[in-house]
Amino acid sequence: MVSNVMVLGSANADLVVEVPRRPSGGETLLGSDLHLFPGGKGANQAAAAARAGAATRFLGCVGRDAHADFLLQNLADAGVEVDGVRRGERPTGTAMILLTPDGENSIVVSPGANYSIDVAMAEELAPAWLAADVLVLNLEVPLETVVHVVGRAAAEGVRVLLNAAPAAHLDPVVLQACDPLVVNEYEARIVLGSDREATFEELAADLLAAGARSVVITLGAAGAVVGDADGVEVVPAHRVEVVDTTGAGDAFVGATACELARGANLRDAVRFATAMSAIAVTSKGAQSSYPDRDAVEAFIREAARA
């Protein structure tokens, strides 16, 4: 079954430097040569959905620079339709990433052209995102644009997957459209506006009580917590040798969107996405680390035999 996923979000050039550890305030460290990778949450999620087998279209904004050409070519190579990408006067978004030997990263994003995706631009693209089986959004574009698109899409019966990252407090009207809301533990607490001590299962239940139709809380190596009308449960992660976690969460989101658009239930979608993100962390880069569907299915079969 061919599924139709639209991603309205960010595209960034990822500038990666490997460092022995994170620097302290005022400290200068020597790092590796600078590496350039295609990135941005929206573009990553689109690439992952396409590699997982969905007919995917990316809607966003880039600059008129070499980074823009690089990003669009990589999306096209992943099988993503990019005719919905606009060119703006601001520079293409950039992410500066410090990668430590344990595979963890610290990231600073300069949004650039991503912040040109205002409500007017989103409305120009409405015929595309209103035709989605699943519409994916994240918060690397202006929040007011996300609020507008989520509300209109939900009203038209489009299934909305919102990855609330970077974290922000969300209006209940937005939460009520999320099916699912995908967040990590930190983002879940920001969305709820709460710092109370709670288990991950309790956080998922709290997000459902706050209005979300369904919820996925990603826990990295500990897996994910899934919550919906059928209850809350933990989907375990796969054990792999971690090389680079950059973009792993986006691989998870894109794969989840693909599976939901194909008609899978949320738990099965998350199981597939967990396998895809596990493979992604075993090599460097974001989009460059994403496997195709055959590789993910082979990985799942091998894991089942182990």
N, C-alpha and C positions, 0 to 999 in steps of 0.2 A: 504494500500500500504506500503510495506517495503522499506525504504529509506536507502541509503548507505552513511554514513558519516565517513570520515577519519579525525582524528585530529593529526597533527604533532606539538608537543609542550612540555610544561614543566609539571613535576610532583614534588610536594613539600610536605614535612611533615609540616603542620601548627601547630606551637606552640603558643597557645593563652593564654594570661593573661588578666583577667578583671581588669581594673583600674578605680578609681573614676574620673579621668580626665587625659589628656595628660601631661606628666611631662615637666617642663621648663628645659632649659639648665643647666646642673650640678645638677639637682634635683633628689633625690631618692624617689620613691613611693612604698608603699606596695600594692601588688595586690593579686589576688585570687590564688588558686592552678593552676598549669600549666595543660592545656588541650591539648591533641594531636588529631588533625583532619586530614583527607586526604585532600590534596589541590594541588595547582599549576594550573595555568590558563588552560593549555592543558588538564590535567587530569580532572579538574572540568568540562570543556566544553564537554569532551567526556562522562562523567557520566551523564550530563544533557541531551545530545542528546540521549543517550541510554534510560534513564528513560522516555523521551518524545516519544519514540517508534521507533527510528532509529536503524538499524543494524550499530553498531559503532565499530571502531577499533582505538586504541590509539597507536601512534608511537612516541617513545621517548627514554630517557636513564635515568637509575637510578643507584645507587651504589650497593655495595655488602654488605648491612647492614640491620638491622632490619627495618628501616624506609622504605626501598625499598619493603620488603616483605609485610609490612602493606599497602602500597599504591597499590601494584598490587592486593592484595586480595580485597581491597575495590572497585577497578575498576571492577574486575571480578564479585563481588557481585552486582554491578550496571548493569551488563549485557554487559560490554565492553570487546571486544577481546583484549588481551594484548600480543599476540604472536609477535607483532612488536616492543616490548620494548627490548632495549639492556641493558646489565649490563656493567658499566664502572668502572674505578679505582677510580674516584673521588667520594666523599660522595654524597648521595642522596640530592637533593635540599631541602632547608629549608626556611620557612617563619616565621618570628617572628612578632606576631600580638598583638597589644594593643587594647583592646575593651572597649569603654566607655559606660556609662549607656544609652546613647541615641541610641545605636546600631551602631554607627560609629566606624571606625577602622583606625589605623595607622599601616603600614606594611613595614618591611624591609626584602628583599629576598636575600638569599645566594644561587646563582644558582647551584653550585656544578656540578653534573653530567649532568644537563641540558645544560651546555655549552660544553659538549662533542659531542653534535649533530652538527657536522660539515658537510660540503658539501658532503664529502665522505660517511658518515653514511647515510645522506639523500638519496643519490643515491642508496645505498644498499636497501633502503626501497621504491624506486621509483615504483616498480610494484604494491605496495599497494596503494600509494597515487594517482597514475595515473588512478586507477580504481574507484575513488570516484565519487559519484554524487555531493557531496559538500566536498571540502577540507578546513579545518579550521586551521589557523595558528595564533600565537600570537608572541610577541616580548620578551618573557622570554627565548628564545633560540637565538643563534647568528644571528645578522641581515643579515650577508652575506649568511647564510643558508636559511633564509626566502626569500631573494631576488632571490636566485637561484631556489628554489622550486616554488615560485610564478610564475616566468617567464616561467619555463618549463611546469608547470601544465596548465597555461593559453594557451600556445601555442598548447597544446594537447587537448584543449577544455574542461578542467575540471573547474567547477565553483569554484572560490576561495572566501572564506570569511576570511578577515584579520582583526583581532582585534589588532589594533596598540597600544598595551599596554604591558609594559611601553612605554611611548610616545617617538617617534623618528621622525625626519624629513625623509620623504620617497621620493625616486626618482620618477619622473613622470611615468617611465616605470612600477614601482610597482603599483602605483595608478591606472593605466589603466587596470590592471588585477583584481582589487577589485570589487566584485559583491556579497555582499556589503563590503565596509570598515565600520567597527564598532569602534566608538571612543566615549569618553565622551567629554564634552566641553573643558577641559584642553588639552586633547590629540589632539582634532581637531586643536587647535591653534598651537601646536607644529608641527603637520604634515604639516600645511600650512606655518609654519615659519612666522607667523603674530601675532601681538598683538593688531591689530586695534579693536576698539569698533564695535561689530556686534551682531545682534540677532542670535539666534540659527538657524533660517531659512536661514539667510544670510551665516552663516558658512557652512551649508549643501550645499548651492548653490555654494559657493567658492570651496568646495571640489569636487563637480561635474565639475566645470569649470577647476579645476586643473587636471582632467583626470579620476577620479573614475567613474566606471560604475553606481554604486549606493552607497548610504551612509545612515548609521544610526548613529545619535548622541544620546547617552543615557543621560537622565537628572534625573535619580533617581526618586524621588517622583513626579517629574513633567512630567514623561513619556519619550517619545522619539520623535525625529524628523527624518522623513524618506524622503529621496530624491532620485529620479531616473528620467528616461525619461518622466514620467507622472507628474512631478512636486514635490513640497515639501509640506509636511503636518505634523502636530503633532498628535501622537497617545498618548492619555492620560494614566496615570498610574492608578492602583487600590489603594484605600485607605485601609491600613492594619496597625496593631499594629506592629511596628518595634522592633525586638529583636536583630538581628545581620545582618549587611549588607555584611559580608564576603562572597564572592563568588556569590553574586546576579548578578553581571554583567556577570559572566561566565555562570550562569544558563540561562540568557537571550541569550547569544551567542549560546550555545548548542541547545537551543530550536528553535532559529531562523534557525540554520543549518538543524535541523531535518525537519522543515516545508518546507524549500526551497527544500530539497531533495525529499520530498513527492509531490512536484509540486505546492505548494502554491505560490501566488504572495508575494512580499516583505511586503506589508502592512498587509496582513493577517498573515504572519509569525511573524511579530513584535507584533501584537495583542496577539497571542498565547504566545509569549515569555514574554510579559509584565505580563501576568497572572502567568506564571511559576516563574518569578523572584519575584513577589509579595508574593507568597506562601513561597518562599525560605527565605525571610527576617523575617518570623515570628518564626523561631527557630534558634538555634545556629549551627555554623559550616557551611562549604560550601557544599560538596557533601552530607553530612548527612542531609541537609535540603531540598534536591531536591525531589519534588513529582513525582509520575508516571503520565502517560498520563490521566488515568481515573480521578485522583484527579484534574488535571488542567482543564479538560473539565467540571467537576462538578463545579469547582470554577467559570468558565466562565458562565455557565448556571445560577448559583446563582446570580452572579453580574448582569446579564441581567434582572433578575426578581426584583432586588432591586430598 
